[in-house]
Amino acid sequence: LKPSSYTARAFRNPQLSITPGVCDYNRRDVQRVEMPASNGLASARAVATMYNAAERAINTNGKVNSLRLSKDALDRFLQPAKPGKNNGWIDEVLGIEACMGAGLMLPPP
């Protein structure tokens, strides 16, 4: 892993200690700070419950919708993001083919 690569830089960001890394996210002071797309905290069961509820709402066209997601939000879950200008569907950080839609991994078109 090259220190200047997107992946290495992503895992060192934000620099919270002298030797930054993903372990910084286990510190209570870091967990108290809200960093979008970075430090959402939940148990595996809670995340699974949320995704299950979203999937159920999508599959029932909103008839079973415990999260009370709008029709627009449900539609956005299924719309893939546009491919990158340089690498198409290759994720710049992970270096793999990836297609995201409103935070959900989708199969590439």
C-alpha positions in Angstrom: 0.0 0.0 0.0 1.6 3.2 -1.1 1.4 5.9 1.6 0.3 8.5 -1.0 -2.5 6.3 -2.4 -6.2 7.2 -2.0 -6.7 4.1 0.2 -3.8 4.9 2.5 -4.9 8.5 2.8 -8.5 7.6 3.5 -7.6 5.3 6.3 -5.3 7.9 7.9 -8.0 10.7 7.7 -8.7 12.4 9.9 -5.3 12.4 11.6 -6.3 12.0 15.2 -3.0 10.7 16.7 0.7 10.6 16.0 0.2 7.2 14.3 -3.2 7.6 12.6 -5.2 4.6 11.6 -8.6 3.0 11.8 -8.0 2.2 15.6 -8.5 5.9 16.3 -12.3 5.3 15.7 -12.4 3.1 18.8 -11.6 6.1 21.0 -14.5 7.5 23.0 -13.6 11.2 22.2 -13.6 10.4 18.5 -16.9 8.5 18.7 -18.6 11.6 20.3 -17.8 13.7 17.3 -20.1 13.6 14.3 -18.1 13.0 11.1 -20.5 12.2 8.1 -19.6 9.1 6.1 -16.9 8.3 8.6 -17.9 7.3 12.1 -21.5 6.1 12.2 -21.8 3.8 15.2 -24.3 0.9 15.6 -24.3 -2.7 16.4 -24.3 -5.3 13.6 -27.9 -6.2 14.6 -29.0 -2.5 14.3 -27.4 -2.0 10.9 -29.0 -5.3 9.7 -32.4 -4.2 11.0 -32.1 -0.9 9.2 -31.1 -2.4 5.9 -33.8 -5.1 6.3 -36.5 -2.4 6.8 -35.2 -0.4 3.8 -35.3 -3.5 1.6 -38.8 -4.4 2.8 -40.0 -0.9 2.0 -38.4 -1.1 -1.5 -39.8 -4.6 -2.2 -43.4 -3.7 -1.1 -43.4 -0.3 -2.9 -43.6 1.5 0.4 -46.6 -0.5 1.8 -44.5 -1.9 4.6 -42.3 1.1 5.6 -41.3 1.1 9.2 -38.6 3.8 8.5 -41.2 6.0 6.9 -39.0 6.6 3.9 -40.6 8.9 1.2 -41.3 7.5 -2.3 -38.5 9.7 -3.5 -36.0 8.3 -1.0 -37.0 4.7 -2.0 -36.5 5.5 -5.6 -33.1 7.1 -4.9 -31.9 3.9 -3.2 -32.1 2.1 -6.6 -30.6 4.8 -8.8 -26.9 4.2 -9.4 -24.5 7.1 -9.0 -22.9 8.3 -12.3 -19.7 6.5 -13.2 -16.4 8.4 -12.5 -14.9 10.5 -15.3 -11.6 8.7 -15.2 -12.2 5.2 -14.1 -15.9 4.4 -14.8 -17.2 2.1 -12.0 -13.8 1.6 -10.4 -13.9 2.9 -6.8 -11.0 5.4 -6.4 -10.3 4.4 -2.8 -10.8 0.6 -2.8 -9.6 0.1 -6.4 -12.5 -2.3 -7.2 -15.5 -2.1 -9.5 -18.3 -0.6 -7.3 -21.6 1.1 -8.0 -23.2 3.0 -5.2 -26.8 4.3 -4.9 -27.7 6.5 -1.9 -25.2 4.7 0.3 -26.2 1.2 -0.9 -23.9 -1.0 -3.0 -25.6 -1.8 -6.3 -24.5 -4.1 -9.1 -22.8 -2.1 -11.9 -25.1 -1.6 -14.9 
